[in-house]
């Protein structure tokens, strides 16, 4: 089961009992419920009387290498006259792995426990009925969470601390950290009274564009990149930075951005250098130690620096690819093959229910061979099933010539297969034999497959949903895959024991893709 699917089935629950807690009113929720904070429902409250303002949000970000550890602290206070229950909707990164939730009421601190979603809901409702303070954190979408607070007493302040981590993946050499602050309104044709529990957040009230947030935002953090940083800036907010050295910087919002919670915070930076560089970050733990190695490509690449390349195009010609997807795939391959050098080589594997090999061995990218391949591709017609794994295995097993070449498998498909996890595992286990890139084509691409192949191959996903997007996306895709710089990457450990090393094998270093260990 994938991490994202597992997280969606789990919830974080905290509950504590305080002395002399009154039972909260169980009046039905009214359509007039409002609070001073965005995205809140107050259940059974009086408009203008029962309020649970979000007093402020404080965000601390520690970026080490390409891993961001984020701690979000939020404070709420019941300014009304009765105990209330509230549901709060807030955004998160699509790559966030939530691993901590703590609630503080007065001098009592309770850490969350992970429960199956249904069990967490039952325990939360039981605590709510018993008059206990309780909080329930649930993931509604990969980038939307809800937190419910129960039995917040008049005048009571609750501090909630959320911790998560995420991987920062560079795009065209730019690293970007995003802290989302806004959950935009979602359209739904379902009446609020009939919406299932898991979808009620969609009908939350929200601040309209142009309205100032009613809470303060403080955001600060550090970056330890392991190698020189350049062009550190935020396109969304005014920030100031202080540098310890060329590899480390601290940043924070300018004082004038305290009301900046009405837009997502974005921080971008590049890593400097004209040569292939590596960086090592170490962390000493209580029981064991950790390391992160980065190999960063140079800022500029000349074609003379690129070793001979071999591209094996793994082309989906199943029935679901017939029509626009297959025609787009043909144009993509014509563009990619047509831009190879004579010193490069290529081959084509087509697959549906079975697979077919265009040539027993990869051939030089001469004008005659390129034209022969383009002619063969142009005659393809879609039909049959989609046996992807067998096609990848066939492409990976192609014989190699004596000269060292950077082999890359280029998968072109709409992704309509069911055994995605087997494909991901196979790619991860063979990173030292070939780079694997995915190009998704179709109006309804299986993004789980395309994005999963990209993660397994330590690369970026590329998707085209309509014909007009194809030329620009294909050009960006070609730029991304055409410059392998360091091949046959191996790692050895001397003088200490290393275990739980990820990934188990390493791909090539590309001009547009650093590698991490």
C-alpha positions as CSV (number, residue, x, y, z in Angstrom):
1,X,0.0,0.0,0.0
2,X,1.4,3.4,-0.9
3,X,2.1,6.0,1.8
4,X,-0.5,8.4,0.5
5,X,-3.2,5.7,0.6
6,X,-2.2,4.6,4.0
7,X,-2.2,8.1,5.5
8,X,-5.7,8.7,4.1
9,X,-6.9,5.8,6.3
10,X,-5.3,7.0,9.5
11,X,-6.1,9.9,11.8
12,X,-4.3,11.5,14.7
13,X,-6.2,11.8,17.9
14,X,-5.5,13.7,21.2
15,X,-7.8,13.8,24.1
16,X,-7.5,14.9,27.7
17,X,-9.8,15.5,30.7
18,X,-9.8,18.8,32.7
19,X,-11.5,19.3,36.0
20,X,-15.0,20.9,36.2
21,X,-15.7,20.7,32.5
22,X,-19.2,21.4,31.6
23,X,-21.0,19.3,28.9
24,X,-21.1,21.3,25.6
25,X,-24.4,22.1,24.0
26,X,-25.5,19.5,21.5
27,X,-27.8,21.8,19.5
28,X,-27.9,21.1,15.8
29,X,-25.6,23.1,13.6
30,X,-27.2,26.2,12.1
31,X,-26.5,27.8,8.8
32,X,-25.7,31.1,10.5
33,X,-22.7,29.7,12.4
34,X,-19.7,31.9,11.9
35,X,-16.3,32.6,13.6
36,X,-13.7,35.3,13.3
37,X,-11.3,32.7,11.8
38,X,-11.2,31.4,8.3
39,X,-12.4,27.8,7.6
40,X,-14.2,27.2,11.0
41,X,-17.5,25.6,11.7
42,X,-18.7,26.2,15.3
43,X,-21.3,23.6,16.1
44,X,-24.3,24.8,18.0
45,X,-23.0,28.4,18.4
46,X,-24.6,31.8,18.5
47,X,-23.6,34.2,15.7
48,X,-21.7,37.1,17.2
49,X,-21.5,35.4,20.6
50,X,-19.7,32.1,20.3
51,X,-16.3,32.5,18.7
52,X,-13.1,30.5,18.4
53,X,-10.6,32.8,16.8
54,X,-7.3,31.5,15.4
55,X,-5.0,33.9,17.2
56,X,-1.9,33.2,15.2
57,X,0.1,30.8,13.2
58,X,3.9,30.3,13.8
59,X,5.8,28.2,11.2
60,X,9.4,27.0,11.7
61,X,11.1,25.4,8.7
62,X,14.4,23.5,8.9
63,X,15.7,22.5,5.4
64,X,18.6,20.0,5.6
65,X,19.7,19.1,2.1
66,X,16.4,18.5,0.4
67,X,14.4,17.5,3.4
68,X,12.2,20.1,5.0
69,X,11.0,19.6,8.6
70,X,8.1,21.9,9.4
71,X,6.6,22.7,12.8
72,X,3.3,24.6,12.7
73,X,2.0,26.1,16.0
74,X,-1.5,27.5,16.1
75,X,-3.3,29.1,19.0
76,X,-7.1,29.3,19.5
77,X,-9.3,30.8,22.2
78,X,-13.0,30.5,23.0
79,X,-14.1,34.1,23.2
80,X,-17.7,33.1,23.7
81,X,-19.8,32.3,26.7
82,X,-20.4,28.6,26.3
83,X,-18.3,25.4,25.6
84,X,-18.1,24.9,21.8
85,X,-17.0,22.4,19.3
86,X,-15.3,23.5,16.1
87,X,-14.0,22.1,12.9
88,X,-11.0,23.8,11.2
89,X,-9.9,23.2,7.6
90,X,-6.3,23.9,6.7
91,X,-4.0,23.2,3.7
92,X,-0.8,21.2,3.6
93,X,1.8,20.2,1.0
94,X,0.9,17.3,-1.3
95,X,4.2,15.7,-0.2
96,X,3.8,16.1,3.5
97,X,4.3,13.2,5.8
98,X,2.6,14.2,9.1
99,X,4.3,12.6,12.1
100,X,3.4,14.6,15.2
101,X,0.4,16.4,16.7
102,X,0.4,17.9,20.2
103,X,-2.3,19.8,22.1
104,X,-1.7,22.1,25.1
105,X,-4.6,23.2,27.3
106,X,-3.3,25.3,30.2
107,X,-0.4,23.3,31.7
108,X,-1.5,20.0,30.3
109,X,0.2,18.6,27.2
110,X,-1.0,15.6,25.3
111,X,0.6,14.0,22.2
112,X,-1.5,12.5,19.5
113,X,-1.9,8.8,18.8
114,X,-2.3,7.4,15.3
115,X,-5.5,5.4,14.9
116,X,-7.4,3.9,12.0
117,X,-9.8,6.6,10.7
118,X,-13.0,5.0,11.9
119,X,-11.6,4.1,15.3
120,X,-10.2,7.6,15.8
121,X,-13.6,9.1,14.9
122,X,-15.3,6.8,17.5
123,X,-12.8,7.7,20.2
124,X,-13.1,11.4,19.4
125,X,-16.9,11.3,19.7
126,X,-16.7,9.4,23.0
127,X,-14.4,12.0,24.4
128,X,-16.6,14.8,23.1
129,X,-19.7,13.2,24.7
130,X,-17.8,12.8,28.0
131,X,-17.0,16.5,28.1
132,X,-13.3,16.1,27.5
133,X,-11.0,18.3,25.5
134,X,-10.2,16.4,22.3
135,X,-8.7,17.1,18.9
136,X,-8.9,15.0,15.8
137,X,-6.7,15.5,12.7
138,X,-7.8,13.9,9.5
139,X,-6.5,14.0,5.9
140,X,-9.3,14.7,3.5
141,X,-7.2,15.2,0.4
142,X,-3.4,14.8,-0.2
143,X,-3.3,18.6,0.4
144,X,-6.3,19.2,2.7
145,X,-6.5,18.4,6.5
146,X,-9.3,19.0,9.0
147,X,-8.9,19.4,12.7
148,X,-11.8,19.1,15.1
149,X,-11.7,20.6,18.6
150,X,-14.2,19.4,21.2
151,X,-15.3,21.1,24.4
152,X,-13.4,24.3,24.3
153,X,-14.4,26.1,27.4
154,X,-15.2,29.8,27.7
155,X,-12.0,31.8,27.9
156,X,-9.9,28.6,27.3
157,X,-6.9,28.8,25.0
158,X,-5.7,25.8,23.1
159,X,-2.3,25.6,21.4
160,X,-1.9,22.9,18.7
161,X,1.5,21.9,17.3
162,X,1.8,20.0,14.1
163,X,5.0,18.5,12.7
164,X,5.6,17.1,9.2
165,X,8.4,16.5,6.7
166,X,8.6,16.7,3.0
167,X,11.1,16.2,0.2
168,X,12.0,19.2,-1.9
169,X,12.4,18.1,-5.5
170,X,14.2,20.6,-7.8
171,X,12.6,21.7,-11.1
172,X,15.1,22.9,-13.8
173,X,17.7,23.4,-11.0
174,X,15.4,25.5,-8.8
175,X,14.5,24.2,-5.3
176,X,11.1,25.4,-4.1
177,X,9.6,25.1,-0.6
178,X,5.9,26.0,-0.3
179,X,4.0,26.5,2.9
180,X,0.3,26.5,1.9
181,X,-1.9,28.9,3.8
182,X,-5.2,28.8,1.8
183,X,-7.8,26.2,1.1
184,X,-9.9,27.6,-1.7
185,X,-13.6,26.9,-1.9
186,X,-14.6,23.7,-3.6
187,X,-17.7,23.4,-5.8
188,X,-20.1,20.7,-4.8
189,X,-23.7,20.1,-6.1
190,X,-24.5,18.0,-3.0
191,X,-26.7,19.7,-0.4
192,X,-24.9,20.3,2.9
193,X,-27.5,18.3,4.8
194,X,-26.7,15.1,2.8
195,X,-22.9,15.4,2.6
196,X,-21.1,12.5,4.2
197,X,-18.9,13.2,7.3
198,X,-15.7,13.0,5.3
199,X,-16.8,15.7,2.8
200,X,-18.3,18.3,5.2
201,X,-15.2,20.4,5.1
202,X,-16.1,21.4,1.5
203,X,-18.9,23.6,2.9
204,X,-16.8,25.5,5.3
205,X,-17.0,29.3,5.3
206,X,-14.0,31.1,3.9
207,X,-12.5,34.5,3.5
208,X,-13.0,36.1,0.1
209,X,-10.1,37.4,-1.9
210,X,-9.1,40.8,-0.7
211,X,-10.2,40.3,2.9
212,X,-7.4,40.6,5.4
213,X,-6.8,37.5,7.5
214,X,-7.9,37.9,11.1
215,X,-4.9,36.1,12.5
216,X,-1.1,36.8,12.5
217,X,1.4,34.8,10.5
218,X,5.0,34.3,11.6
219,X,7.3,32.2,9.4
220,X,11.0,31.6,9.9
221,X,13.6,28.9,9.2
222,X,17.0,27.8,8.2
223,X,18.5,26.1,5.1
224,X,21.6,23.9,5.4
225,X,22.2,22.8,1.8
226,X,25.6,21.2,2.1
227,X,26.9,23.3,-0.8
228,X,26.8,26.9,-1.9
229,X,23.4,28.5,-2.2
230,X,22.5,31.3,-4.6
231,X,19.4,33.3,-5.6
232,X,17.5,32.7,-2.3
233,X,14.2,34.7,-2.6
234,X,10.5,34.6,-2.1
235,X,8.2,35.5,-5.0
236,X,5.2,35.6,-2.6
237,X,6.3,37.5,0.6
238,X,9.0,39.9,1.7
239,X,11.7,38.0,3.5
240,X,15.1,38.8,5.0
241,X,18.0,36.4,5.2
242,X,21.1,36.1,7.3
243,X,24.0,34.0,6.1
244,X,26.3,31.9,8.4
245,X,28.4,30.9,5.3
246,X,27.7,30.2,1.7
247,X,25.9,26.9,2.4
248,X,23.7,28.0,5.4
249,X,21.1,30.7,5.7
250,X,18.4,31.8,8.1
251,X,15.3,33.5,6.8
252,X,12.1,35.1,8.2
253,X,9.2,37.2,7.1
254,X,9.6,40.9,7.2
255,X,7.4,42.5,10.0
256,X,5.1,44.0,7.3
257,X,4.0,40.4,6.4
258,X,2.2,39.6,9.6
259,X,-1.1,39.6,7.7
260,X,0.4,37.5,4.9
261,X,-1.7,34.4,5.6
262,X,-4.0,35.1,2.6
263,X,-1.5,33.6,0.1
264,X,0.8,30.6,0.0
265,X,4.4,31.2,1.1
266,X,7.0,30.3,-1.5
267,X,10.8,30.2,-1.1
268,X,13.1,29.4,-4.0
269,X,16.8,28.9,-4.3
270,X,19.5,27.4,-6.5
271,X,22.7,25.6,-5.6
272,X,25.8,27.3,-7.0
273,X,28.8,25.9,-9.0
274,X,30.1,25.4,-12.5
275,X,31.4,21.9,-11.6
276,X,29.9,18.6,-10.6
277,X,29.7,18.9,-6.8
278,X,28.9,16.6,-3.8
279,X,27.9,17.6,-0.3
280,X,27.6,15.6,2.9
281,X,25.3,16.4,5.8
282,X,25.6,14.5,9.1
283,X,23.3,14.2,12.1
284,X,24.2,12.5,15.4
285,X,21.2,10.9,17.0
286,X,20.8,9.4,20.4
287,X,21.0,5.7,19.3
288,X,22.2,5.9,15.7
289,X,23.6,8.5,13.3
290,X,22.3,9.7,9.9
291,X,23.8,11.1,6.7
292,X,22.6,12.7,3.5
293,X,24.8,12.8,0.4
294,X,23.9,15.1,-2.5
295,X,25.6,15.1,-5.9
296,X,24.7,18.3,-7.7
297,X,25.1,18.9,-11.4
298,X,26.9,22.1,-12.6
299,X,25.0,25.2,-13.5
300,X,25.9,25.1,-17.2
301,X,26.5,22.0,-19.3
302,X,28.3,21.8,-22.7
303,X,27.4,18.9,-25.0
304,X,31.0,17.9,-25.1
305,X,30.7,17.0,-21.4
306,X,28.0,14.4,-22.0
307,X,29.0,10.8,-22.5
308,X,27.5,8.6,-25.2
309,X,23.8,8.0,-24.6
310,X,21.5,5.1,-25.2
311,X,17.7,5.7,-25.2
312,X,15.2,2.8,-25.3
313,X,11.7,4.1,-25.9
314,X,9.1,1.9,-24.2
315,X,5.9,2.9,-26.1
316,X,2.4,1.9,-25.1
317,X,0.3,0.9,-28.1
318,X,-2.6,-0.6,-26.2
319,X,-6.2,0.1,-27.1
320,X,-6.6,3.0,-24.7
321,X,-3.7,4.8,-26.5
322,X,-5.5,4.8,-29.9
323,X,-6.1,8.2,-31.4
324,X,-4.8,11.4,-30.0
325,X,-2.5,9.8,-27.3
326,X,-0.7,7.5,-29.8
327,X,-0.4,10.3,-32.4
328,X,1.1,12.6,-29.7
329,X,3.5,9.8,-28.7
330,X,4.7,9.5,-32.3
331,X,5.5,13.2,-32.5
332,X,7.2,13.1,-29.2
333,X,9.5,10.2,-30.2
334,X,10.2,11.8,-33.6
335,X,11.4,14.8,-31.7
336,X,13.5,12.9,-29.2
337,X,15.1,10.5,-31.7
338,X,15.7,13.2,-34.2
339,X,17.8,15.2,-31.7
340,X,20.2,12.4,-30.9
341,X,23.9,12.6,-31.9
342,X,25.5,10.0,-34.3
343,X,27.5,8.8,-31.3
344,X,24.3,7.9,-29.4
345,X,22.2,4.8,-29.9
346,X,18.5,4.0,-29.5
347,X,15.9,1.3,-29.7
348,X,12.1,1.0,-29.4
349,X,10.0,-1.5,-27.4
350,X,6.3,-1.4,-28.1
351,X,3.9,-3.1,-25.8
352,X,0.2,-3.9,-25.4
353,X,-0.8,-7.4,-24.3
354,X,2.7,-8.5,-25.3
355,X,5.8,-6.6,-26.4
356,X,7.7,-6.1,-29.7
357,X,11.4,-5.1,-30.1
358,X,12.2,-2.9,-33.1
359,X,15.8,-4.0,-33.2
360,X,17.6,-6.9,-31.5
361,X,20.3,-4.4,-30.4
362,X,20.3,-0.7,-30.0
363,X,21.5,1.0,-33.2
364,X,23.5,4.2,-33.8
365,X,21.4,7.3,-34.2
366,X,22.4,7.9,-37.8
367,X,20.0,9.7,-40.2
368,X,19.1,6.4,-41.9
369,X,18.3,4.6,-38.6
370,X,16.4,7.5,-37.3
371,X,14.3,7.7,-40.4
372,X,13.6,3.9,-40.3
373,X,12.5,4.1,-36.7
374,X,10.2,7.1,-37.4
375,X,8.6,5.3,-40.4
376,X,8.0,2.2,-38.2
377,X,6.5,4.3,-35.4
378,X,4.3,6.2,-37.8
379,X,2.7,2.9,-38.9
380,X,1.7,1.9,-35.4
381,X,-2.0,1.3,-34.4
382,X,-3.3,1.0,-30.9
383,X,-5.0,-2.2,-29.6
384,X,-4.9,-4.8,-26.9
385,X,-4.1,-4.8,-23.2
386,X,-1.3,-3.1,-21.2
387,X,1.6,-5.4,-19.9
388,X,4.0,-2.7,-18.8
389,X,6.3,-4.6,-16.4
390,X,7.2,-7.3,-19.0
391,X,8.1,-4.5,-21.5
392,X,10.3,-2.7,-19.0
393,X,12.1,-6.0,-18.2
394,X,12.7,-6.7,-21.9
395,X,14.1,-3.2,-22.4
396,X,16.3,-3.5,-19.3
397,X,17.7,-6.8,-20.6
398,X,18.8,-5.5,-24.0
399,X,22.5,-6.4,-24.6
400,X,25.0,-3.6,-24.2
401,X,28.0,-2.8,-26.4
402,X,31.5,-2.5,-25.1
403,X,31.6,1.3,-24.8
404,X,30.2,2.8,-21.5
405,X,26.9,4.5,-22.2
406,X,24.2,6.1,-20.1
407,X,21.2,4.0,-20.7
408,X,17.8,5.6,-20.3
409,X,14.3,4.0,-20.6
410,X,11.7,6.4,-21.8
411,X,8.2,5.2,-21.0
412,X,5.4,6.8,-23.0
413,X,1.9,5.7,-21.8
414,X,-1.5,6.7,-20.5
415,X,-0.8,4.4,-17.5
416,X,-3.9,2.3,-17.6
417,X,-2.5,-0.7,-15.7
418,X,-3.3,-2.1,-12.3
419,X,0.1,-3.5,-11.0
420,X,1.7,-0.1,-10.4
421,X,3.5,-1.1,-7.2
422,X,5.4,-4.0,-9.1
423,X,6.6,-1.5,-11.7
424,X,7.8,1.0,-9.0
425,X,9.7,-1.8,-7.1
426,X,11.3,-3.0,-10.3
427,X,12.5,0.5,-11.2
428,X,13.9,1.2,-7.7
429,X,15.9,-2.1,-7.8
430,X,17.4,-1.4,-11.2
431,X,18.4,2.3,-10.9
432,X,22.1,1.3,-11.4
433,X,21.3,-0.3,-14.7
434,X,19.1,2.4,-16.4
435,X,17.5,5.7,-15.8
436,X,13.7,5.5,-16.2
437,X,11.6,8.5,-17.2
438,X,7.8,8.6,-17.6
439,X,5.8,10.7,-20.1
440,X,2.1,10.5,-19.6
441,X,-0.3,11.2,-22.5
442,X,-4.1,11.3,-22.5
443,X,-7.1,13.2,-21.3
444,X,-7.3,10.9,-18.2
445,X,-3.8,9.9,-17.4
446,X,-3.1,7.5,-14.5
447,X,-1.1,10.0,-12.6
448,X,-0.5,7.6,-9.8
449,X,1.6,5.5,-12.3
450,X,3.4,8.4,-13.9
451,X,4.2,10.2,-10.7
452,X,5.1,6.9,-9.0
453,X,7.6,6.0,-11.9
454,X,9.1,9.5,-11.5
455,X,9.6,9.0,-7.7
456,X,11.0,5.5,-8.1
457,X,13.4,6.8,-10.8
458,X,14.3,9.9,-8.8
459,X,13.0,12.2,-11.5
460,X,10.1,14.5,-12.5
461,X,6.7,13.4,-13.9
462,X,5.7,14.8,-17.3
463,X,2.1,14.8,-18.4
464,X,0.3,16.0,-21.6
465,X,-3.5,16.1,-21.4
466,X,-4.2,17.8,-24.7
467,X,-2.5,18.1,-28.1
468,X,-1.7,21.8,-27.8
469,X,0.5,21.1,-24.8
470,X,2.6,18.4,-26.5
471,X,5.3,20.5,-28.3
472,X,6.3,22.6,-25.3
473,X,6.1,19.7,-22.8
474,X,8.1,17.4,-25.2
475,X,10.8,20.1,-25.5
476,X,11.1,20.4,-21.7
477,X,11.1,16.6,-21.4
478,X,14.0,16.3,-24.0
479,X,16.0,19.0,-22.1
480,X,15.5,17.1,-18.9
481,X,16.7,13.7,-20.0
482,X,19.3,14.6,-22.6
483,X,22.3,15.4,-20.4
484,X,23.6,12.5,-18.3
485,X,26.8,13.7,-16.8
486,X,28.0,11.0,-14.4
487,X,27.3,7.3,-15.0
488,X,28.0,4.1,-13.2
489,X,27.7,5.8,-9.8
490,X,28.6,3.5,-6.9
491,X,28.9,4.1,-3.2
492,X,31.2,2.4,-0.6
493,X,31.4,2.8,3.2
494,X,34.7,2.6,4.9
495,X,35.3,2.6,8.7
496,X,31.7,2.4,9.7
497,X,28.6,0.3,9.2
498,X,25.8,1.7,7.0
499,X,22.3,0.3,6.9
500,X,18.8,1.3,5.8
501,X,20.5,3.2,2.9
502,X,18.0,4.6,0.4
503,X,17.9,4.2,-2.5
504,X,19.6,0.8,-2.6
505,X,21.0,1.6,-6.1
506,X,21.9,5.0,-7.6
507,X,21.0,6.4,-11.1
508,X,23.0,8.6,-13.3
509,X,23.5,12.3,-12.4
510,X,21.7,14.4,-15.0
511,X,22.1,18.1,-15.7
512,X,18.6,18.7,-14.5
513,X,18.6,16.1,-11.7
514,X,20.8,15.8,-8.6
515,X,20.9,12.5,-6.8
516,X,20.5,11.9,-3.1
517,X,21.6,9.1,-0.8
